[in-house]
Amino acid sequence: MLQQWMITVGILVAYIVALIIFAAFPASAASVGWRLVLGLGAVPALIGLVLRTQMPESPRWLLRHGRYEDVRKATKALGTEASIDDVRRAATVVERVEGDPERRRRAWTPGVRRALIVVSVFFIFQQITGINVPLYYVVAALGLAFLSGTPRLVVIMIGLDFFIASFAVGVGGTGWTLQGEVFPTAVRGQAAAFCAMIDWLANFLLIEVFPVWQNAISLGGVLVCFAALCLLAIVFVWKFLPETKGLPVEEIVQIFERHPTDAGPTAAAQRSA
């Protein structure tokens, strides 16, 4: 969720930087201005690249390579003190759990595959809707269709503000949380990587389709389609996505092992009862 929040803050800062540049050099939009706006984006990227050299390696990766002293240093950098004996015991557990290559293959049960499909579809909805509050899109569509001048701009900007805020606290971070909760440890890395790939592919395809879509039915029409997709996403989440709060990963996996429709709110209510 912090990752999603920082992305949103980064977008805000990028807009502010662009506004400052175009306000200071109003005649540069078609020449130097846009190049400066895009070029400045490389500055934080380069700073981040330098800071990454100070990040510790994954303790689990270090464990699997027998670098026990480095494991201790890495866990200390991440806020956890561990002795060499603690590290050696952890290495024994990791070797017992992950040393058998058949274990990973067996971990891909029908329930885990079902969870992979559900999370992947959630990521697709995350990209093709951007928000689970369909009224935002209707607000923006009305502004485009029936208003003009300053009122039109105000309504559109309010709609965009609601979009960014609602997306950030809603579906924007939920998918990333799900992929860390619904997959067993043995396959979590593979499953999470696949879901992330689906997320970015959906992002790319939407960007490619949007200009054609807009030309065909207008921007207002596209926003109404987004509202319809949001309604479809709500139905999908209600039907197939279980409540994972307070549940261990083993129990979450068992939920998905049952029939997919058992993963909805009814099953969650039965578990609570």
VEXDREN-2710 file (C-alpha; in Angstrom, 1 decimal):
% VEXDREN-2710
k/r/px/py/pz
1/MET/0.0/0.0/0.0
2/LEU/2.9/2.3/0.7
3/GLN/4.2/1.6/-2.8
4/GLN/0.9/2.6/-4.3
5/TRP/0.8/5.8/-2.2
6/MET/4.3/6.8/-3.3
7/ILE/3.4/6.2/-6.9
8/THR/0.5/8.6/-6.5
9/VAL/2.6/11.2/-4.7
10/GLY/5.1/10.9/-7.6
11/ILE/2.4/11.6/-10.1
12/LEU/1.4/14.7/-8.1
13/VAL/5.0/15.9/-8.0
14/ALA/5.4/15.3/-11.7
15/TYR/2.3/17.5/-12.4
16/ILE/3.6/20.2/-10.1
17/VAL/7.0/20.2/-11.8
18/ALA/5.3/20.5/-15.2
19/LEU/3.1/23.3/-14.1
20/ILE/6.1/25.3/-12.7
21/ILE/8.1/24.8/-15.9
22/PHE/5.2/25.8/-18.2
23/ALA/4.3/28.8/-16.0
24/ALA/7.9/30.0/-16.0
25/PHE/8.4/29.4/-19.7
26/PRO/4.9/29.5/-21.3
27/ALA/6.2/29.6/-24.9
28/SER/8.3/26.5/-24.5
29/ALA/5.6/23.8/-24.5
30/ALA/6.2/22.8/-28.1
31/SER/10.0/23.0/-27.9
32/VAL/12.2/22.8/-24.8
33/GLY/9.5/22.6/-22.2
34/TRP/8.2/19.1/-22.8
35/ARG/11.7/17.8/-23.1
36/LEU/12.6/19.4/-19.8
37/VAL/9.5/17.9/-18.1
38/LEU/10.4/14.4/-19.4
39/GLY/14.1/14.8/-18.8
40/LEU/13.7/15.8/-15.1
41/GLY/12.1/12.5/-14.5
42/ALA/15.5/10.9/-15.0
43/VAL/16.8/12.7/-11.9
44/PRO/14.9/10.8/-9.2
45/ALA/15.4/7.6/-11.2
46/LEU/19.2/8.0/-11.1
47/ILE/19.1/8.9/-7.4
48/GLY/17.0/5.7/-6.8
49/LEU/19.6/3.7/-8.8
50/VAL/22.4/4.9/-6.6
51/LEU/20.4/4.3/-3.4
52/ARG/19.7/0.7/-4.5
53/THR/23.3/-0.1/-4.1
54/GLN/22.8/0.4/-0.3
55/MET/19.9/-2.0/-0.1
56/PRO/20.6/-5.3/1.6
57/GLU/20.2/-8.6/-0.3
58/SER/17.2/-10.7/0.5
59/PRO/17.9/-12.7/3.7
60/ARG/16.3/-15.7/2.1
61/TRP/18.6/-15.5/-0.9
62/LEU/21.6/-15.1/1.3
63/LEU/20.5/-18.1/3.3
64/ARG/20.3/-20.3/0.3
65/HIS/23.8/-19.3/-0.7
66/GLY/25.3/-20.0/2.8
67/ARG/26.2/-16.4/3.5
68/TYR/25.2/-16.5/7.1
69/GLU/27.1/-13.5/8.4
70/ASP/25.6/-11.4/5.5
71/VAL/22.1/-12.7/6.5
72/ARG/22.7/-11.4/10.0
73/LYS/23.7/-8.0/8.7
74/ALA/20.8/-7.8/6.3
75/THR/18.2/-8.6/9.0
76/LYS/19.8/-6.0/11.2
77/ALA/19.5/-3.4/8.4
78/LEU/15.8/-4.4/8.1
79/GLY/15.2/-3.9/11.8
80/THR/15.6/-7.5/13.2
81/GLU/18.5/-8.7/15.4
82/ALA/19.5/-12.3/14.8
83/SER/22.4/-14.4/16.1
84/ILE/24.4/-16.7/13.9
85/ASP/22.7/-19.7/15.6
86/ASP/19.3/-18.2/14.7
87/VAL/20.5/-17.9/11.1
88/ARG/21.7/-21.4/11.0
89/ARG/18.4/-22.8/12.3
90/ALA/16.6/-20.7/9.7
91/ALA/18.8/-22.1/7.0
92/THR/18.0/-25.6/8.1
93/VAL/14.3/-24.9/7.9
94/VAL/14.6/-23.3/4.5
95/GLU/16.6/-26.2/3.1
96/ARG/14.1/-28.7/4.5
97/VAL/11.1/-26.8/3.0
98/GLU/12.5/-25.7/-0.3
99/GLY/15.2/-28.3/-1.0
100/ASP/12.8/-30.8/-2.6
101/PRO/12.1/-29.7/-6.2
102/GLU/9.0/-31.8/-6.2
103/ARG/7.5/-29.8/-3.4
104/ARG/7.2/-26.7/-5.6
105/ARG/5.5/-28.8/-8.3
106/ARG/3.1/-30.2/-5.8
107/ALA/2.3/-26.8/-4.5
108/TRP/0.6/-25.9/-7.8
109/THR/-2.7/-27.4/-6.7
110/PRO/-6.0/-26.6/-8.4
111/GLY/-6.8/-24.1/-5.6
112/VAL/-3.5/-22.3/-6.1
113/ARG/-4.1/-22.1/-9.9
114/ARG/-7.6/-20.8/-9.2
115/ALA/-6.2/-18.2/-6.9
116/LEU/-3.7/-17.2/-9.7
117/ILE/-6.6/-16.7/-12.1
118/VAL/-8.6/-14.7/-9.6
119/VAL/-5.7/-12.4/-8.7
120/SER/-4.8/-12.0/-12.4
121/VAL/-8.3/-11.0/-13.3
122/PHE/-8.4/-8.6/-10.4
123/PHE/-5.3/-6.9/-11.8
124/ILE/-6.9/-6.7/-15.3
125/PHE/-9.9/-5.0/-13.7
126/GLN/-7.5/-2.7/-11.8
127/GLN/-6.1/-1.5/-15.1
128/ILE/-9.2/-1.3/-17.3
129/THR/-11.3/0.5/-14.6
130/GLY/-8.8/2.3/-12.4
131/ILE/-11.4/2.7/-9.6
132/ASN/-14.3/0.8/-8.1
133/VAL/-16.5/3.9/-7.7
134/PRO/-18.3/4.1/-11.0
135/LEU/-20.0/7.4/-10.1
136/TYR/-16.7/9.1/-10.7
137/TYR/-16.8/8.3/-14.4
138/VAL/-20.4/9.4/-14.8
139/VAL/-19.4/12.8/-13.2
140/ALA/-16.6/13.2/-15.6
141/ALA/-18.7/12.1/-18.6
142/LEU/-21.4/14.6/-17.7
143/GLY/-18.8/17.3/-17.5
144/LEU/-17.5/16.5/-21.0
145/ALA/-21.0/16.1/-22.5
146/PHE/-23.0/19.0/-21.1
147/LEU/-20.5/21.7/-19.9
148/SER/-18.0/24.0/-21.5
149/GLY/-15.4/26.5/-20.5
150/THR/-14.3/26.9/-16.9
151/PRO/-17.2/24.8/-15.4
152/ARG/-16.3/21.9/-17.7
153/LEU/-12.7/22.1/-16.6
154/VAL/-13.6/22.2/-12.9
155/VAL/-15.9/19.2/-13.1
156/ILE/-13.3/17.2/-15.0
157/MET/-10.6/18.0/-12.5
158/ILE/-12.8/17.1/-9.6
159/GLY/-13.5/13.8/-11.2
160/LEU/-9.8/13.2/-11.8
161/ASP/-9.1/14.0/-8.2
162/PHE/-11.7/11.5/-7.0
163/PHE/-10.2/9.0/-9.4
164/ILE/-6.7/9.3/-8.2
165/ALA/-7.6/9.3/-4.5
166/SER/-10.1/6.5/-4.7
167/PHE/-7.8/4.3/-6.8
168/ALA/-4.9/4.8/-4.5
169/VAL/-6.9/3.7/-1.4
170/GLY/-8.9/1.1/-3.2
171/VAL/-7.9/-1.3/-6.0
172/GLY/-4.6/0.4/-6.5
173/GLY/-2.9/-1.4/-3.7
174/THR/-5.2/-4.3/-3.0
175/GLY/-3.9/-6.4/-5.9
176/TRP/-0.3/-6.2/-4.6
177/THR/-1.6/-7.1/-1.1
178/LEU/-3.5/-10.1/-2.4
179/GLN/-0.6/-11.6/-4.3
180/GLY/1.4/-11.7/-1.0
181/GLU/-1.5/-13.4/0.9
182/VAL/-3.2/-16.0/-1.3
183/PHE/-0.2/-18.0/-2.6
184/PRO/1.8/-20.6/-0.6
185/THR/5.5/-19.7/0.1
186/ALA/6.8/-22.4/-2.3
187/VAL/5.3/-20.7/-5.4
188/ARG/4.7/-17.2/-4.2
189/GLY/7.5/-15.7/-6.2
190/GLN/6.4/-17.3/-9.5
191/ALA/2.8/-16.5/-8.9
192/ALA/3.4/-12.9/-7.9
193/ALA/5.7/-12.4/-11.0
194/PHE/3.0/-13.8/-13.3
195/CYS/0.3/-11.5/-11.8
196/ALA/2.6/-8.5/-12.1
197/MET/3.1/-9.4/-15.8
198/ILE/-0.6/-9.5/-16.3
199/ASP/-1.1/-6.2/-14.6
200/TRP/1.4/-4.4/-16.9
201/LEU/0.2/-6.2/-20.0
202/ALA/-3.3/-4.9/-19.2
203/ASN/-1.9/-1.5/-18.7
204/PHE/-0.1/-1.6/-22.0
205/LEU/-3.1/-2.9/-24.0
206/LEU/-5.4/-0.3/-22.5
207/ILE/-3.1/2.5/-23.5
208/GLU/-2.9/1.1/-27.0
209/VAL/-6.6/0.7/-27.4
210/PHE/-7.7/4.0/-25.8
211/PRO/-7.0/6.4/-28.7
212/VAL/-9.0/4.2/-31.1
213/TRP/-11.7/3.8/-28.5
214/GLN/-11.9/7.5/-27.9
215/ASN/-12.1/8.3/-31.7
216/ALA/-14.9/5.8/-32.1
217/ILE/-17.2/6.9/-29.2
218/SER/-15.7/10.1/-27.7
219/LEU/-14.0/10.5/-24.4
220/GLY/-17.3/10.8/-22.6
221/GLY/-18.5/7.5/-24.0
222/VAL/-15.2/5.8/-23.0
223/LEU/-15.7/7.0/-19.4
224/VAL/-19.3/5.6/-19.4
225/CYS/-17.8/2.2/-20.5
226/PHE/-15.3/2.5/-17.6
227/ALA/-18.3/2.9/-15.3
228/ALA/-19.8/-0.3/-16.7
229/LEU/-16.5/-2.1/-16.2
230/CYS/-16.4/-1.0/-12.6
231/LEU/-19.8/-2.5/-12.0
232/LEU/-18.6/-5.7/-13.6
233/ALA/-15.5/-5.6/-11.4
234/ILE/-17.7/-5.2/-8.3
235/VAL/-19.6/-8.3/-9.2
236/PHE/-16.4/-10.2/-9.8
237/VAL/-14.9/-9.2/-6.4
238/TRP/-18.1/-10.1/-4.6
239/LYS/-18.4/-13.5/-6.3
240/PHE/-14.8/-14.8/-6.4
241/LEU/-12.6/-12.9/-4.0
242/PRO/-12.7/-14.2/-0.4
243/GLU/-12.0/-12.1/2.7
244/THR/-8.3/-12.8/3.7
245/LYS/-8.1/-10.6/6.8
246/GLY/-6.8/-12.4/9.8
247/LEU/-6.4/-15.8/8.0
248/PRO/-3.1/-17.7/7.7
249/VAL/-2.0/-18.5/4.1
250/GLU/-2.8/-22.2/4.6
251/GLU/-6.5/-21.4/5.3
252/ILE/-6.7/-19.0/2.4
253/VAL/-5.3/-21.6/0.1
254/GLN/-7.9/-24.1/1.3
255/ILE/-10.7/-21.6/0.5
256/PHE/-9.5/-21.5/-3.1
257/GLU/-9.3/-25.3/-3.1
258/ARG/-13.1/-25.4/-2.9
259/HIS/-15.4/-24.5/-5.8
260/PRO/-14.6/-21.0/-7.0
261/THR/-18.0/-19.7/-6.1
262/ASP/-17.3/-20.7/-2.5
263/ALA/-14.7/-18.0/-2.3
264/GLY/-17.3/-15.2/-2.1
265/PRO/-18.9/-13.5/0.9
266/THR/-21.2/-16.4/1.7
267/ALA/-18.2/-18.6/2.5
268/ALA/-16.6/-15.9/4.5
269/ALA/-19.8/-15.5/6.6
270/GLN/-19.9/-19.3/7.2
271/ARG/-16.3/-19.2/8.4
272/SER/-17.1/-16.4/10.8
273/ALA/-20.1/-18.3/12.1
END
